[in-house]
Amino acid sequence: MRYHSPQAVVFPDSAKLHHYSAMSNFAPAVKLMLDDSLTRTEDPCQALVGCTLIICFEMLIGDHQRATKHAQGGFTVLKQ
């Protein structure tokens, strides 16, 4: 039995729409997390959850380099 990769079953137009939708929601979400982190006292757990969500998103869109940078930031938070 042969399995197809997820990319093989996604139609190009729907993939473009999905990418546009994800990117248009991602930027405001990151801004809200940043604004919230600037107005509250520092909470490492909250920072790590936000960092993990960003890492997952970056991996899903294929930006592994940026995901790695966020992971390194998460490790910095853990060391503190």
Number of C-alpha atoms within 10 A of each C-alpha: 3 4 6 8 8 7 9 9 9 11 9 11 9 10 13 12 11 12 13 12 11 13 14 11 11 14 10 11 14 15 11 12 14 13 11 12 15 10 8 8 8 11 10 13 11 12 18 18 12 19 22 16 14 19 20 16 17 17 15 11 12 11 12 15 11 14 21 14 12 21 18 13 15 19 13 10 15 12 7 6
